[in-house]
């Protein structure tokens, strides 16, 4: 019986190392052509999730490592949303939804993105479908909020008439019962 522990332990170590290496090698696809992404989104009726990040943004790295990379690795989102990253402070350029080349920072400015990370959910024409997600409050709850916004964007994209009567996803922070409303800060949740 003692002889079985070493092979099982070694197999576990190799599996863990392999999965860790696989996640490290998986990156969020950085786009340089939103018009091409829009063609695919239109063909499959998928919303596009634009993840605006910064070069030295620790919260962007946290969001990528804890939420987005596992989404990509799991493969469960490939038929739900197209995920694209845009780095706003590295001097990069992107072809926008209308086919024009523009600085990524200018595109971020057009969308009113001033904080990283900011996640937008857009249709193939670049119009927002759901509430944007700005910053990271609580990483443990972020995935649930993200799923709500993805589903809201999908509904609005596939059935605009019905989607216009539904509330967009809302990242709602409820004040704990008995707490002082003046002192409530959702960023501390």
C-alpha positions in Angstrom: 0.0 0.0 0.0 2.8 2.4 0.8 4.2 1.9 -2.7 1.1 3.4 -4.3 1.6 6.8 -2.6 4.6 7.8 -4.6 3.1 7.2 -8.1 -0.2 8.9 -7.1 1.7 11.8 -5.6 3.9 12.2 -8.6 0.9 12.0 -11.0 -0.8 14.7 -8.9 2.2 17.0 -9.0 2.6 16.5 -12.8 -1.1 17.2 -13.4 -1.0 20.3 -11.2 2.2 21.6 -13.0 0.7 20.9 -16.4 -2.5 22.8 -15.6 -0.6 25.7 -14.1 1.6 25.8 -17.2 -1.4 25.6 -19.5 -3.1 28.6 -17.8 0.2 30.6 -17.8 0.4 30.0 -21.6 -3.2 31.0 -22.2 -3.5 34.7 -22.8 -6.5 36.9 -23.4 -6.6 37.6 -27.1 -5.4 41.1 -27.8 -7.3 42.5 -30.8 -5.9 44.8 -33.4 -9.0 44.5 -35.7 -12.4 44.9 -34.2 -14.0 44.9 -37.6 -12.8 41.3 -38.1 -14.1 40.4 -34.7 -17.4 42.0 -35.6 -17.7 39.7 -38.7 -17.4 36.6 -36.5 -19.7 38.1 -33.8 -22.3 38.8 -36.4 -22.0 35.4 -38.0 -22.6 33.6 -34.7 -24.8 36.2 -33.0 -22.3 36.7 -30.2 -21.7 39.8 -28.1 -18.1 41.0 -27.9 -16.6 41.5 -24.5 -13.9 44.2 -24.6 -11.5 44.1 -21.7 -9.7 47.5 -21.5 -6.4 47.1 -19.6 -3.3 48.9 -18.7 0.4 47.8 -18.8 1.1 48.2 -15.1 -2.4 47.5 -13.8 -2.3 44.9 -11.0 -6.1 44.7 -11.0 -6.0 43.9 -14.7 -3.6 41.1 -14.1 -5.8 39.8 -11.2 -8.9 39.9 -13.4 -7.1 38.0 -16.2 -5.5 35.4 -14.0 -8.5 34.7 -11.7 -11.4 35.1 -14.1 -10.7 35.5 -17.8 -8.0 32.9 -18.3 -10.0 30.2 -16.6 -13.0 31.2 -18.8 -10.9 30.7 -21.9 -9.3 27.5 -20.7 -12.7 25.9 -19.7 -14.1 26.5 -23.2 -17.6 27.1 -21.9 -17.7 30.7 -23.2 -16.6 30.1 -26.8 -20.3 29.9 -27.9 -21.5 32.6 -25.6 -19.1 35.6 -26.1 -16.1 36.8 -28.0 -13.4 38.0 -25.5 -10.9 40.6 -26.7 -8.3 42.7 -24.8 -7.3 46.2 -25.6 -4.3 47.8 -23.9 -4.9 51.5 -23.7 -1.5 52.8 -22.5 1.1 51.0 -24.7 0.8 53.1 -27.9 -1.1 50.4 -29.8 -3.5 50.9 -32.7 -6.6 49.1 -33.6 -9.0 48.9 -36.5 -12.4 50.0 -35.1 -15.8 48.6 -35.9 -16.2 50.9 -38.9 -12.8 49.8 -40.3 -10.8 52.9 -39.4 -7.4 52.7 -37.8 -7.3 54.5 -34.5 -5.1 54.6 -31.4 -6.4 52.2 -28.8 -6.3 55.1 -26.2 -8.5 57.2 -28.5 -11.0 54.3 -28.8 -11.0 53.9 -25.0 -11.7 57.7 -24.7 -14.6 57.4 -27.2 -16.2 54.7 -25.0 -15.5 56.8 -21.9 -13.1 54.3 -20.5 -10.7 56.0 -18.0 -10.2 53.3 -15.4 -8.6 49.9 -16.0 -9.8 47.3 -16.0 -13.1 48.2 -17.6 -15.1 45.6 -19.4 -17.7 46.5 -22.1 -20.2 44.2 -23.8 -20.9 45.4 -27.4 -22.7 44.2 -30.5 -21.0 43.8 -33.9 -21.5 47.5 -34.6 -19.8 48.5 -31.4 -22.9 49.6 -29.4 -23.1 48.7 -25.8 -25.5 45.9 -24.9 -25.1 45.7 -21.1 -23.8 47.7 -18.2 -20.0 48.1 -18.2 -17.9 46.7 -15.4 -15.4 49.2 -14.0 -12.6 48.1 -11.8 -12.5 45.1 -9.5 -14.3 45.2 -6.1 -14.4 41.7 -4.9 -12.8 39.1 -7.2 -14.8 36.3 -5.5 -18.0 37.8 -6.8 -16.8 39.2 -10.1 -17.4 36.0 -12.0 -21.1 36.0 -11.1 -21.5 39.6 -12.1 -19.7 38.9 -15.3 -21.9 36.0 -16.2 -25.0 38.2 -15.6 -23.7 40.9 -18.0 -22.8 38.3 -20.6 -26.3 36.8 -20.5 -27.9 40.2 -20.6 -25.8 41.2 -23.6 -26.7 37.9 -25.4 -30.4 38.4 -24.8 -30.3 42.0 -26.0 -28.3 41.0 -29.1 -30.5 38.0 -30.0 -33.9 39.7 -29.3 -33.6 43.5 -29.2 -37.3 44.0 -28.8 -37.5 41.8 -25.7 -34.2 42.9 -24.4 -35.2 46.6 -24.4 -37.9 45.8 -21.9 -35.6 43.9 -19.6 -33.3 45.7 -17.1 -29.7 45.5 -18.1 -27.4 43.6 -15.8 -26.8 45.6 -12.7 -23.8 45.2 -10.5 -25.8 46.0 -7.3 -24.2 46.4 -3.9 -26.7 46.1 -1.2 -26.0 47.9 2.1 -25.7 45.4 5.0 -28.8 45.4 7.3 -28.3 47.7 10.2 -25.4 49.6 8.7 -25.2 53.4 8.4 -26.2 54.4 4.8 -23.9 57.5 4.9 -20.9 55.3 5.7 -21.7 52.5 3.2 -18.9 52.2 0.6 -19.5 49.4 -1.9 -15.8 49.4 -2.9 -15.0 47.8 0.5 -17.3 44.8 0.0 
